[in-house]
Amino acid sequence: MSENIREIIVKTLCTLETEEKKSHLLIREVLDKYDWLPYRDKAFFKKVTEGTVANRLTLDYVLDGVSSKPMSKCKPVIRVILRMSTYQLLFMDKVPESAVCNEAVKLCESLGRKELCPFVNGILRTLARNGRSLPDFSEIEDDVRRISVRYSVPEWIVAMFKKEQPDYEALVASLVKERNTCVRVTDEKLIPKITEEWRRAGVSFSESMLVRGAFILEGFEGVSSLYGFKEGKLIVQDESSMLAALATGIKKGDDKTMIDTCAAPGGKSSFAAALMNPGGRVSSFDISETKVSLIRDNFERLGLKNAEARVQDATVYDESLKESADVVLVDAPCSGLGVLGRKSDLRYGISNEAMRDICKLQKDILSVAVRYVKPGGVLIYSTCTVHKAENEKAVRYILDNFPFEPDSLKPFLPALFEKERDYEHMLQLRPDKDGCDGFFISRFVKHGKD
C-alpha cells in the first residue's frame, strides 16, 4: 500500500464534509487523477471512501459510544480519520488492527494535528479491544432507530418504508448493499472475443441473469481501461436501466422514433439507437450542457449515427414535437432510494420537503412528455426508487389525467415474470428479490392510432 493513499482518502472525505459534492462523482474524479496508482491502492481508496460515506450514521454511533467527545463536536479532519479507521476495523477484517491504529496516528501528525494523536489512538485501540465485528445494536429498543443505525439510513426514510412495506428491514438491508459495476456489450457477436480478453487480463465477471449481453464486473475499478471500452464496444449501464430500454419494445431493425426526455448519461438512448435501423431516430434531452455532453460522449464513442442529444428542459413543452414519437421514455428525476448501494450520500441529501418537490417535478415532466407520444404510441415511465409516491401514484396520475391505458410489460421483460407479480403494466424491482437495483418501470399506450 503506497504511503499516501490514506491521506488521499482523508482529503477526499474532508472535501465531502465541507463542500456540496456528490461522492460518486468526486471518487471518480480522484481515481482519474491518480490513475497511475497501483490497482490495489485504487481499490482500497474506493472501498474505504465509499464505505465511510455509506456507513456514516453507524460509525458515528459506535464512535460516540467510546469517545469522550461526540463526533459532531470534533474537528472535520479528526472526525474523518476516526470514521475511516473505524470502518476498516469493523468492515475490513483483512486490514490488521495495528495498521489501522498506527496509520491513523501518522495521519494526525502529517495533517498538523499531533496534539490529538493520543485521543485518536485511544479511541481506536478501545474499539479494537472490544472486538472488530459489527455489533447487532440490540440495545436500541425502537426498531426504526435500530434499523437506522444498523444500516446507516436516516430514521425518516426507515419510517417511510415501514408504512409502505411489511418487510421493510429486508428492503433497507438490500438497498444499502454495495453493488458491482455492470456493463453492456453493444454487439452480441463480440461477446466471445471480449470475454476472452477479460479472462486473460484476470477480470472477474459473471453474465447477467436478466439481460443478454450484460456482465457484472466483480470488484473491478477503472472501466475505461477494460478491453472493449475505448473501442466503443461496451458501455457502463445498470441492469435496471437496460430493462427500462427493453420495456420500450424497440427491437432489432425497427425504424421508430423515440424521445428520451431525461436521458443523461445516455445508456437507455444508446441501447435503443443500437437496436434500430439507420432510419430509426433517438432524440435525447437533458437540462444542462454538462449532462448533454455525457450523452454525446457515449453516442460518439459507440459510433451511433441515428441518435442526437440537445439541451432541453423536460418541463417546457416543445410544440414542434407534438405527437411525433412512437416511443417516449421518461426516466424521471427521483429520490434515488433504489440505488443507495451505488450512490451512498443520496440518503443524507434528501428530505421530506425535497421528496414532495420531486413528486411535483415528475408530474410536471409527465404532463409535457405525454403530448409527444403519437396516437397508438408507447410511454415508458421509470425511476430508480422504491417510493410509492414517486411510482404507483405517478402511474395513477397518468391514467387519471391523460388518454393512456396500461400495457403489459410481460412480452418485453419475460424473465421478470417468471415469478408472480401484482401487475403486468408496472414493476417494482428490489435488490433482495430481483438481484438488481431498486427500480420502477411502467408501460402505457396512447389511445387512438395513426
Backbone torsions as a table, in degrees:
resi	resn	phi	psi	omega
1	MET	NA	123.1	-179.6
2	SER	-64.9	146.3	-169.2
3	GLU	-66.9	-20.7	-175.3
4	ASN	-99.3	1.1	-174.5
5	ILE	-65.0	-37.8	179.3
6	ARG	-69.4	-32.2	176.2
7	GLU	-67.6	-36.3	175.5
8	ILE	-62.8	-39.8	178.3
9	ILE	-62.9	-46.7	-179.6
10	VAL	-58.7	-47.7	-177.9
11	LYS	-63.3	-37.5	177.8
12	THR	-65.5	-45.4	-179.7
13	LEU	-66.8	-36.2	177.3
14	CYS	-65.7	-37.4	175.9
15	THR	-60.9	-42.3	178.7
16	LEU	-67.3	-29.9	178.4
17	GLU	-71.1	-35.4	-169.6
18	THR	-108.2	-13.6	-178.7
19	GLU	-126.8	152.8	179.6
20	GLU	-85.7	83.9	178.6
21	LYS	-127.9	146.6	177.2
22	LYS	-81.1	131.8	-171.5
23	SER	-61.8	-41.9	-176.1
24	HIS	-66.4	-31.2	178.3
25	LEU	-74.8	-42.5	179.0
26	LEU	-65.2	-41.3	178.8
27	ILE	-60.2	-41.3	178.1
28	ARG	-64.0	-40.7	178.6
29	GLU	-61.5	-44.6	-178.2
30	VAL	-66.3	-41.8	178.6
31	LEU	-62.2	-38.9	177.0
32	ASP	-65.7	-40.9	-179.0
33	LYS	-63.9	-39.3	-177.8
34	TYR	-106.7	38.5	-178.2
35	ASP	-60.8	-21.8	-178.9
36	TRP	-74.4	-14.0	-179.5
37	LEU	-65.9	153.3	175.6
38	PRO	-59.1	150.9	-179.0
39	TYR	-55.2	-40.2	-177.7
40	ARG	-59.8	-40.6	179.9
41	ASP	-68.1	-41.6	-179.9
42	LYS	-65.3	-38.7	178.3
43	ALA	-65.8	-40.9	178.3
44	PHE	-63.8	-45.5	178.3
45	PHE	-56.2	-49.6	-176.2
46	LYS	-64.9	-43.8	-177.4
47	LYS	-65.5	-46.2	-177.3
48	VAL	-69.9	-42.0	-179.4
49	THR	-65.3	-50.6	179.8
50	GLU	-62.9	-43.3	-178.2
51	GLY	-64.6	-38.5	178.9
52	THR	-66.6	-42.5	177.3
53	VAL	-64.1	-48.0	-174.8
54	ALA	-63.2	-35.7	-172.8
55	ASN	-104.9	26.5	-175.0
56	ARG	-54.8	-48.3	-178.4
57	LEU	-64.4	-40.7	178.9
58	THR	-64.0	-47.2	-178.0
59	LEU	-62.9	-43.5	-179.9
60	ASP	-64.8	-37.5	178.1
61	TYR	-62.8	-46.2	179.5
62	VAL	-63.9	-45.5	-178.5
63	LEU	-65.7	-39.8	178.5
64	ASP	-62.1	-25.7	-179.8
65	GLY	-73.0	-18.1	-177.9
66	VAL	-123.0	-6.0	-176.6
67	SER	-97.6	144.5	176.3
68	SER	-76.0	-13.7	179.5
69	LYS	-127.6	129.0	178.0
70	PRO	-59.0	148.1	-178.9
71	MET	-59.7	-32.2	-178.9
72	SER	-64.6	-19.5	-178.6
73	LYS	-98.1	-6.6	-178.3
74	CYS	-79.7	156.8	173.3
75	LYS	-61.9	143.0	-177.7
76	PRO	-50.9	-43.2	-176.3
77	VAL	-67.5	-36.0	178.0
78	ILE	-70.8	-41.9	177.1
79	ARG	-58.2	-42.4	-179.6
80	VAL	-66.2	-44.8	179.2
81	ILE	-61.0	-44.2	179.8
82	LEU	-66.1	-41.6	179.8
83	ARG	-63.4	-49.9	-176.0
84	MET	-66.3	-32.6	178.7
85	SER	-72.4	-41.4	178.0
86	THR	-65.1	-37.0	176.0
87	TYR	-58.8	-43.9	179.8
88	GLN	-64.8	-38.2	179.7
89	LEU	-66.7	-42.1	-172.4
90	LEU	-90.9	-27.0	-172.8
91	PHE	-117.6	-8.8	-176.5
92	MET	-131.3	79.7	-172.1
93	ASP	-70.8	-9.9	179.1
94	LYS	-83.2	-10.8	176.0
95	VAL	-88.1	117.7	-177.2
96	PRO	-58.5	139.7	-177.9
97	GLU	-63.3	-31.3	177.6
98	SER	-63.9	-38.6	178.7
99	ALA	-66.5	-41.0	179.6
100	VAL	-60.5	-50.7	-176.4
101	CYS	-67.5	-45.6	-178.1
102	ASN	-65.0	-41.7	-179.2
103	GLU	-68.5	-32.9	177.3
104	ALA	-64.8	-41.2	178.5
105	VAL	-65.7	-41.8	177.4
106	LYS	-60.8	-39.0	178.8
107	LEU	-63.3	-41.9	177.7
108	CYS	-58.5	-42.9	-179.5
109	GLU	-66.5	-49.8	-175.3
110	SER	-67.8	-24.0	-179.1
111	LEU	-99.2	15.4	172.0
112	GLY	80.6	24.0	179.9
113	ARG	-124.1	45.7	-176.2
114	LYS	-59.1	-34.2	-177.4
115	GLU	-65.2	-18.6	-178.6
116	LEU	-99.5	5.3	179.1
117	CYS	-58.3	-46.5	178.9
118	PRO	-60.8	-37.8	179.0
119	PHE	-61.6	-49.7	-179.3
120	VAL	-65.6	-45.4	-179.2
121	ASN	-61.7	-42.1	-178.7
122	GLY	-63.1	-43.2	179.9
123	ILE	-63.7	-47.4	-176.0
124	LEU	-69.1	-37.6	176.9
125	ARG	-64.8	-37.9	177.2
126	THR	-62.9	-45.9	178.6
127	LEU	-60.8	-41.8	-179.4
128	ALA	-63.7	-40.1	178.4
129	ARG	-66.6	-31.9	-178.1
130	ASN	-74.7	-8.5	-179.5
131	GLY	109.4	141.6	-172.0
132	ARG	-92.9	-0.6	179.0
133	SER	-85.9	151.4	179.9
134	LEU	-68.8	129.9	178.7
135	PRO	-67.0	165.0	179.6
136	ASP	-91.2	-4.9	176.9
137	PHE	58.3	28.5	-178.7
138	SER	-66.8	-15.9	178.1
139	GLU	-70.1	-14.8	178.5
140	ILE	-87.2	110.2	-172.5
141	GLU	-75.0	-36.8	-178.6
142	ASP	-74.8	123.7	-175.4
143	ASP	-62.1	-41.8	-179.1
144	VAL	-62.6	-44.3	178.5
145	ARG	-64.2	-43.9	-179.1
146	ARG	-61.6	-46.0	-179.6
147	ILE	-65.7	-37.7	178.0
148	SER	-59.1	-47.0	-179.2
149	VAL	-71.1	-43.1	-176.5
150	ARG	-61.6	-41.2	-175.1
151	TYR	-109.7	6.1	177.0
152	SER	55.1	52.7	177.4
153	VAL	-125.5	129.6	-178.3
154	PRO	-51.3	144.9	-174.6
155	GLU	-58.9	-36.9	-176.1
156	TRP	-66.3	-30.2	177.2
157	ILE	-72.3	-43.0	177.2
158	VAL	-60.3	-43.0	179.7
159	ALA	-63.3	-37.7	177.9
160	MET	-63.9	-45.2	178.7
161	PHE	-64.7	-34.2	178.9
162	LYS	-60.8	-36.6	178.8
163	LYS	-71.4	-27.6	-172.0
164	GLU	-100.5	-26.5	-173.1
165	GLN	-132.3	127.9	178.9
166	PRO	-65.7	-30.7	179.4
167	ASP	-102.4	49.1	-170.9
168	TYR	-65.0	-31.4	178.6
169	GLU	-67.0	-41.2	177.4
170	ALA	-62.6	-37.6	178.3
171	LEU	-64.2	-49.2	-179.5
172	VAL	-60.0	-45.4	-179.0
173	ALA	-59.0	-39.5	-178.1
174	SER	-75.0	-33.6	-177.4
175	LEU	-67.6	-33.9	-175.8
176	VAL	-89.6	-5.8	-179.4
177	LYS	-66.0	136.9	-179.7
178	GLU	-59.5	140.5	-178.6
179	ARG	-114.1	139.3	176.7
180	ASN	-78.3	159.8	176.9
181	THR	-72.0	140.4	178.1
182	CYS	-119.3	140.5	176.8
183	VAL	-129.6	154.5	176.6
184	ARG	-118.0	126.8	173.4
185	VAL	-80.2	127.3	-169.8
186	THR	-75.6	-21.3	-179.2
187	ASP	-132.0	116.7	-175.1
188	GLU	-59.9	-28.7	-179.4
189	LYS	-65.0	-21.2	-177.7
190	LEU	-89.2	-7.4	-174.6
191	ILE	-57.3	-47.9	-179.5
192	PRO	-58.5	-43.6	-179.3
193	LYS	-65.9	-46.7	-177.6
194	ILE	-64.8	-46.1	-178.5
195	THR	-66.4	-32.1	176.6
196	GLU	-65.6	-40.9	177.3
197	GLU	-64.5	-37.8	177.7
198	TRP	-62.8	-43.2	-179.8
199	ARG	-61.7	-41.8	179.3
200	ARG	-62.7	-33.3	-179.7
201	ALA	-84.5	-0.3	178.6
202	GLY	78.3	20.7	179.3
203	VAL	-79.3	128.8	177.0
204	SER	-92.1	126.5	-176.5
205	PHE	-152.0	163.7	174.8
206	SER	-140.9	153.6	-178.6
207	GLU	-82.1	139.2	178.5
208	SER	-62.7	141.7	175.2
209	MET	-86.4	-7.5	-173.4
210	LEU	-108.1	-32.4	-175.1
211	VAL	-135.1	125.5	176.6
212	ARG	-68.2	138.4	-180.0
213	GLY	89.0	-0.4	178.3
214	ALA	-104.5	142.9	-176.8
215	PHE	-136.5	140.0	177.7
216	ILE	-96.2	121.5	178.3
217	LEU	-92.2	124.8	-172.6
218	GLU	-97.3	108.8	176.7
219	GLY	68.3	27.3	-177.0
220	PHE	-101.2	135.1	177.3
221	GLU	-119.6	154.0	176.5
222	GLY	77.1	59.1	-176.0
223	VAL	-61.1	-27.6	-178.6
224	SER	-61.0	-21.4	178.5
225	SER	-94.0	-1.3	-178.3
226	LEU	-74.3	136.6	-179.7
227	TYR	-56.9	129.6	179.0
228	GLY	104.1	-19.9	-176.5
229	PHE	-73.2	-56.7	-178.5
230	LYS	-63.9	-26.6	179.2
231	GLU	-77.5	-3.8	179.4
232	GLY	75.5	27.4	-177.5
233	LYS	-103.6	-3.2	176.7
234	LEU	-152.8	160.3	-178.9
235	ILE	-139.2	142.1	174.5
236	VAL	-73.4	122.5	-178.1
237	GLN	-160.3	130.9	178.7
238	ASP	-69.7	150.7	179.7
239	GLU	-56.7	-41.5	-178.0
240	SER	-62.8	-37.0	176.4
241	SER	-64.7	-40.0	176.7
242	MET	-63.6	-39.1	179.5
243	LEU	-63.2	-37.9	177.3
244	ALA	-63.0	-38.8	177.6
245	ALA	-66.4	-41.6	178.3
246	LEU	-65.8	-30.7	-179.9
247	ALA	-63.9	-20.4	177.7
248	THR	-64.5	-22.9	-177.7
249	GLY	85.2	-1.8	177.3
250	ILE	-66.4	132.9	-177.1
251	LYS	-130.9	172.3	-176.9
252	LYS	-55.6	131.2	175.6
253	GLY	89.1	-0.6	179.8
254	ASP	-69.1	151.6	175.2
255	ASP	-116.9	38.9	-174.3
256	LYS	-84.2	168.8	174.8
257	THR	-112.7	127.2	-178.8
258	MET	-126.8	140.5	172.6
259	ILE	-115.8	128.0	176.2
260	ASP	-112.9	109.0	-166.5
261	THR	-81.6	-26.8	-179.1
262	CYS	-132.0	71.2	-157.2
263	ALA	-90.2	-23.5	-172.6
264	ALA	-57.5	138.7	4.4
265	PRO	-89.7	9.0	171.6
266	GLY	104.0	11.7	-178.4
267	GLY	-62.1	-48.6	-177.9
268	LYS	-68.4	-41.3	176.8
269	SER	-60.7	-43.1	-179.7
270	SER	-63.1	-42.0	179.4
271	PHE	-59.8	-49.5	-178.1
272	ALA	-64.8	-43.6	-178.5
273	ALA	-63.7	-37.5	-179.2
274	ALA	-67.5	-28.5	178.9
275	LEU	-75.8	-32.7	-173.0
276	MET	-76.8	158.6	167.7
277	ASN	-69.0	166.0	176.2
278	PRO	-56.8	-24.3	179.2
279	GLY	-73.9	-16.9	175.4
280	GLY	-77.6	163.8	-176.0
281	ARG	-146.6	133.9	175.0
282	VAL	-117.6	125.6	175.3
283	SER	-112.2	120.6	-175.1
284	SER	-114.1	131.5	-179.0
285	PHE	-119.7	152.2	163.9
286	ASP	-157.1	173.8	-162.8
287	ILE	-85.4	-15.7	-176.5
288	SER	-136.6	158.2	177.6
289	GLU	-64.2	-33.8	178.4
290	THR	-60.3	-45.7	-180.0
291	LYS	-69.5	-41.9	-178.6
292	VAL	-65.2	-33.1	178.6
293	SER	-63.9	-32.8	176.0
294	LEU	-64.5	-41.0	178.3
295	ILE	-64.1	-48.2	-178.8
296	ARG	-61.4	-39.3	178.9
297	ASP	-59.2	-42.7	179.2
298	ASN	-68.0	-42.7	178.1
299	PHE	-58.7	-44.8	-177.9
300	GLU	-67.6	-45.2	-178.7
301	ARG	-63.5	-34.5	-179.1
302	LEU	-86.7	-4.6	177.8
303	GLY	70.1	33.1	-178.1
304	LEU	-86.8	119.8	-177.7
305	LYS	-99.8	-11.5	-176.3
306	ASN	-106.6	25.3	179.5
307	ALA	-135.0	140.4	178.7
308	GLU	-133.1	154.7	179.2
309	ALA	-134.8	140.5	177.6
310	ARG	-149.7	159.2	177.3
311	VAL	-75.2	123.3	175.8
312	GLN	-158.4	130.6	177.2
313	ASP	-73.7	120.7	-176.2
314	ALA	-66.8	-14.4	178.6
315	THR	-89.9	-4.8	-178.4
316	VAL	-105.6	120.7	-175.0
317	TYR	-73.0	136.2	176.2
318	ASP	-111.1	106.1	-175.7
319	GLU	-57.5	-32.3	-177.6
320	SER	-66.2	-15.2	-178.8
321	LEU	-100.3	5.9	-177.1
322	LYS	-54.1	122.1	176.6
323	GLU	46.3	45.0	-176.4
324	SER	-103.2	-12.8	-170.5
325	ALA	-112.5	138.4	172.4
326	ASP	-70.9	-33.8	-179.5
327	VAL	-136.5	133.0	170.7
328	VAL	-121.9	125.6	179.5
329	LEU	-108.0	123.8	175.2
330	VAL	-116.6	93.6	172.2
331	ASP	-93.6	88.4	-162.3
332	ALA	-73.4	150.7	167.7
333	PRO	-54.7	139.0	-175.5
334	CYS	-151.3	-178.0	-179.1
335	SER	-69.4	-21.6	179.8
336	GLY	73.8	16.6	-175.5
337	LEU	-66.6	-14.7	178.5
338	GLY	-82.5	-11.2	-176.1
339	VAL	-122.5	32.9	179.7
340	LEU	-61.5	-27.9	178.8
341	GLY	-70.0	-16.0	178.5
342	ARG	-105.9	-32.7	-176.2
343	LYS	-126.6	82.8	-167.2
344	SER	-60.2	-35.8	-172.6
345	ASP	-82.4	-1.9	178.3
346	LEU	-57.9	-37.4	-174.9
347	ARG	-64.8	-25.6	-177.7
348	TYR	-92.1	-15.8	-174.4
349	GLY	-99.0	-5.2	-177.4
350	ILE	-102.0	153.7	178.4
351	SER	-141.1	168.6	177.5
352	ASN	-58.6	-42.8	-179.9
353	GLU	-64.5	-43.4	178.6
354	ALA	-63.7	-34.7	178.7
355	MET	-62.6	-41.2	178.2
356	ARG	-65.2	-38.9	178.2
357	ASP	-64.3	-38.3	179.4
358	ILE	-64.2	-43.6	179.6
359	CYS	-61.5	-38.9	177.4
360	LYS	-66.4	-42.6	178.9
361	LEU	-61.1	-41.0	179.1
362	GLN	-60.7	-41.8	178.6
363	LYS	-67.7	-38.7	178.3
364	ASP	-62.2	-41.8	179.2
365	ILE	-66.7	-43.0	-179.7
366	LEU	-63.6	-39.4	-178.2
367	SER	-63.2	-23.7	175.8
368	VAL	-88.6	-47.2	-173.8
369	ALA	-61.1	-36.0	-177.6
370	VAL	-61.9	-24.3	-177.8
371	ARG	-78.7	-12.4	177.8
372	TYR	-87.2	-12.5	-176.0
373	VAL	-81.1	130.9	175.2
374	LYS	-66.0	153.6	168.9
375	PRO	-55.9	130.2	-176.1
376	GLY	85.1	-4.8	-179.2
377	GLY	-83.0	176.4	-171.4
378	VAL	-111.6	138.6	170.5
379	LEU	-117.0	127.7	173.1
380	ILE	-111.7	126.9	175.1
381	TYR	-117.4	125.5	-178.9
382	SER	-141.3	157.9	174.7
383	THR	-146.7	163.1	174.5
384	CYS	-105.6	52.3	178.8
385	THR	-140.3	171.2	179.5
386	VAL	-124.4	27.7	-175.4
387	HIS	-99.2	122.4	-172.7
388	LYS	-63.5	-32.4	179.8
389	ALA	-65.0	-28.0	179.4
390	GLU	-91.1	-13.9	-173.4
391	ASN	-115.4	-82.6	-176.7
392	GLU	-59.0	-38.3	179.7
393	LYS	-70.0	-30.4	175.6
394	ALA	-68.1	-37.0	175.9
395	VAL	-61.8	-44.0	179.0
396	ARG	-63.6	-37.9	177.7
397	TYR	-61.1	-42.5	179.1
398	ILE	-63.4	-48.9	-175.4
399	LEU	-69.8	-30.3	-178.0
400	ASP	-81.9	-21.3	-169.7
401	ASN	-120.2	-11.6	-174.9
402	PHE	-135.4	159.2	-174.3
403	PRO	-80.1	65.2	179.8
404	PHE	-127.4	154.7	172.6
405	GLU	-127.3	150.5	-179.6
406	PRO	-65.0	146.2	-179.0
407	ASP	-132.3	139.9	-172.9
408	SER	-67.2	136.2	174.3
409	LEU	-87.8	-11.3	-172.6
410	LYS	-57.2	-42.3	179.9
411	PRO	-64.3	-23.7	-173.4
412	PHE	-100.7	-23.1	-179.6
413	LEU	-130.8	56.4	-172.4
414	PRO	-59.8	-33.3	-177.5
415	ALA	-62.2	-30.7	-178.7
416	LEU	-76.6	-14.5	-179.5
417	PHE	-103.2	14.4	172.4
418	GLU	-71.4	-20.0	171.9
419	LYS	-108.2	159.0	-176.8
420	GLU	-67.6	135.6	178.0
421	ARG	-123.3	152.7	-179.5
422	ASP	-70.8	-33.6	-177.3
423	TYR	-139.5	159.9	174.9
424	GLU	-98.7	-21.7	-175.9
425	HIS	-92.8	-6.1	176.8
426	MET	-148.8	144.7	-177.7
427	LEU	-129.1	128.7	169.3
428	GLN	-105.0	108.5	-179.4
429	LEU	-90.8	143.2	179.5
430	ARG	-132.4	143.3	179.7
431	PRO	-57.9	-40.3	-176.0
432	ASP	-74.5	-19.9	-177.4
433	LYS	-109.7	-25.1	-174.7
434	ASP	-121.4	-7.5	176.3
435	GLY	75.0	14.4	178.2
436	CYS	-134.8	-178.0	179.5
437	ASP	-59.3	159.8	170.7
438	GLY	-69.3	116.2	-170.7
439	PHE	-149.5	150.2	-179.3
440	PHE	-125.7	134.2	178.9
441	ILE	-134.6	133.7	175.0
442	SER	-138.6	154.0	-174.1
443	ARG	-134.8	138.1	-177.7
444	PHE	-139.5	154.5	174.0
445	VAL	-120.9	136.9	-179.3
446	LYS	-79.7	139.7	-179.7
447	HIS	-61.0	146.9	176.8
448	GLY	90.1	169.7	178.6
449	LYS	-137.0	159.7	177.0
450	ASP	-62.8	NA	NA
